[in-house]
């Protein structure tokens, strides 16, 4: 039996990836990750915790990023892996 031939519909894929429903779904998932990151954030001054947010971007396709914008956020992430752990806890690897 011959293997099935799969032809990718590039314009259709781009249409799906830029759909407002997909963007809303990604934002919802990112909010879950951000919530988990805030819940586990170390609290010294609260600046790191308060800087965790979701940023929606459209690069031709929907993108939702969870960011921490405190000046020392990179140090917190290097020491704790807080954002990475939050992504795993929220099912970000699905």
Contact map, one row per residue, 1 for C-alpha under 8 A:
1110000000000000000000000000000000000000000000000000000000000000000000000000000000000000000000
1111000000000000000000000000000000000000000000000000000000000000000000000000000000000000000000
1111100000000000000000000000000000000000000000000000000000000000000000000000000000000000000000
0111110000000000000000000000000000000000000000000000000000000000000000000000000000000000000000
0011111000000000000000000000000000000000000000000000000000000000000000000000000000000000000000
0001111100000000000000000000000000000000000000000000000000000000000000000000000000000000000000
0000111110000000000000000000000000000000000000000000000000000000000000000000000000000000000000
0000011111001000000000000000000000000000000000000000000000000000000000000000000000000000000000
0000001111111000000000000000000000000000000000000000000000000000000000000000000000000000000000
0000000111111100000000000000000000000000000000000000000000000000000000000000000000000000000000
0000000011111110000000000000000000000000000000000000000000000000000000000000000000000000000000
0000000011111111000000000000000000000000000000000000000000000000000000000000000000000000000000
0000000111111111100000000000000000000000000000000000000000000000000000000000000000000000000000
0000000001111111110000000000000000000000000000000000000000011000000000000000000000000000000000
0000000000111111111000000000000000000000000000000000000000000000000000000000000000000000000000
0000000000011111111001000000000000000000000000000000000000000000000000000000000000000000000000
0000000000001111111001100000000000000000000000000000000000001100000000000000000000000000000000
0000000000000111111101100000000000000000000000000000000001011100000000000000000000000000000000
0000000000000011111111100000000000000000000000000000000000001100000000000000000000000000000000
0000000000000000011111110000000000000000000000000000000000000100000000000000000000000000000000
0000000000000000001111111000000000000000000000000000000000000000000000000000000000000000000000
0000000000000001111111111100000000000000000000000000000000000100000000000000000000000000000000
0000000000000000111111111110000000000000000000000000000100000111000000000000000000000000000000
0000000000000000000111111111000000000000000000000000000000000000000000000000000000000000000000
0000000000000000000011111111100000000000000000000000000000000000000000000000000000000000000000
0000000000000000000001111111110000000000000000000000000000000111000000000000000000000000000000
0000000000000000000000111111111000000000000000000000010100000001000000000000000000000000000000
0000000000000000000000011111111100000000000000000000000000000000000000000000000000000000000000
0000000000000000000000001111111110000000000000000000000000000000000000000000000000000000010100
0000000000000000000000000111111111000000000000000000010000000001110000000000000000000000000000
0000000000000000000000000011111111100000000000000000110000000000010000000000000000000000000000
0000000000000000000000000001111111110000000000000000000000000000000000000000000000000000010000
0000000000000000000000000000111111111000000000000000000000000000010000000000000000100110110100
0000000000000000000000000000011111111100000000000001110000000000010000000000000000100100000000
0000000000000000000000000000001111111110000000000000000000000000000000000000000000000000000000
0000000000000000000000000000000111111111000000000000000000000000000000000000000000000110110000
0000000000000000000000000000000011111111100000001001000000000000000000000000000001101110000000
0000000000000000000000000000000001111111100000001101000000000000000000000000000000000000000000
0000000000000000000000000000000000111111100000000000000000000000000000000000000000000000000000
0000000000000000000000000000000000011111110000000000000000000000000000000000000001000100000000
0000000000000000000000000000000000001111111000011000000000000000000000000000000001000000000000
0000000000000000000000000000000000000001111101011000000000000000000000000000000000000000000000
0000000000000000000000000000000000000000111111011000000000000000000000000000000000000000000000
0000000000000000000000000000000000000000011111100000000000000000000000000000000000000000000000
0000000000000000000000000000000000000000001111110000000000000000000000000000000000000000000000
0000000000000000000000000000000000000000011111111100000000000000000000000000000000000000000000
0000000000000000000000000000000000000000000111111110000000000000000001000000000000000000000000
0000000000000000000000000000000000000000111011111111000000000000000111011000000000000000000000
0000000000000000000000000000000000001100111001111111000000000000000100000000000000000000000000
0000000000000000000000000000000000000100000001111111000000000000000000000000000000000000000000
0000000000000000000000000000000000000000000000111111100000000000001111000000000000000000000000
0000000000000000000000000000000001001100000000011111110000000000011110000000000000000000000000
0000000000000000000000000000001001000000000000000011111000000000011100000000000000000000000000
0000000000000000000000000010011001000000000000000001111100000001111000000000000000000000000000
0000000000000000000000000000000000000000000000000000111110000001111000000000000000000000000000
0000000000000000000000100010000000000000000000000000011111000111100000000000000000000000000000
0000000000000000000000000000000000000000000000000000001111100111100000000000000000000000000000
0000000000000000010000000000000000000000000000000000000111111110000000000000000000000000000000
0000000000000000000000000000000000000000000000000000000011111110000000000000000000000000000000
0000000000000100010000000000000000000000000000000000000001111100000000000000000000000000000000
0000000000000100111000000000000000000000000000000000000001111110000000000000000000000000000000
0000000000000000111101100100000000000000000000000000000111111111000000000000000000000000000000
0000000000000000000000100100000000000000000000000000000111101111100000000000000000000000000000
0000000000000000000000100110010000000000000000000000011110000111110000000000000000000000000000
0000000000000000000000000000010000000000000000000000011110000011111000000000000000000000000000
0000000000000000000000000000011011000000000000000001111000000001111100000000000000100000000000
0000000000000000000000000000000000000000000000000011111000000000111110000000000000000000000000
0000000000000000000000000000000000000000000000011011100000000000011111001000000000000000000000
0000000000000000000000000000000000000000000000010011000000000000001111101000000000000000000000
0000000000000000000000000000000000000000000000110010000000000000000111111000000000000000000000
0000000000000000000000000000000000000000000000000000000000000000000011111100000000000000000000
0000000000000000000000000000000000000000000000010000000000000000000001111111000000000000000000
0000000000000000000000000000000000000000000000010000000000000000000111111111100000000000000000
0000000000000000000000000000000000000000000000000000000000000000000000111111110000000000000000
0000000000000000000000000000000000000000000000000000000000000000000000011111111000000000000000
0000000000000000000000000000000000000000000000000000000000000000000000011111111111000000000000
0000000000000000000000000000000000000000000000000000000000000000000000001111111111100000000000
0000000000000000000000000000000000000000000000000000000000000000000000000111111110000000000000
0000000000000000000000000000000000000000000000000000000000000000000000000011111110000000000000
0000000000000000000000000000000000000000000000000000000000000000000000000001111111000000000000
0000000000000000000000000000000000000000000000000000000000000000000000000001111111111000000000
0000000000000000000000000000000000001001100000000000000000000000000000000001100111111100000000
0000000000000000000000000000000011001000000000000000000000000000010000000000100011111110000000
0000000000000000000000000000000000000000000000000000000000000000000000000000000011111111000000
0000000000000000000000000000000000001000000000000000000000000000000000000000000011111111100000
0000000000000000000000000000000011011001000000000000000000000000000000000000000001111111110000
0000000000000000000000000000000010011000000000000000000000000000000000000000000000111111111110
0000000000000000000000000000000000000000000000000000000000000000000000000000000000011111111110
0000000000000000000000000000000010010000000000000000000000000000000000000000000000001111111100
0000000000000000000000000000100110010000000000000000000000000000000000000000000000000111111100
0000000000000000000000000000000000000000000000000000000000000000000000000000000000000011111111
0000000000000000000000000000100010000000000000000000000000000000000000000000000000000011111111
0000000000000000000000000000000000000000000000000000000000000000000000000000000000000011001111
0000000000000000000000000000000000000000000000000000000000000000000000000000000000000000001111
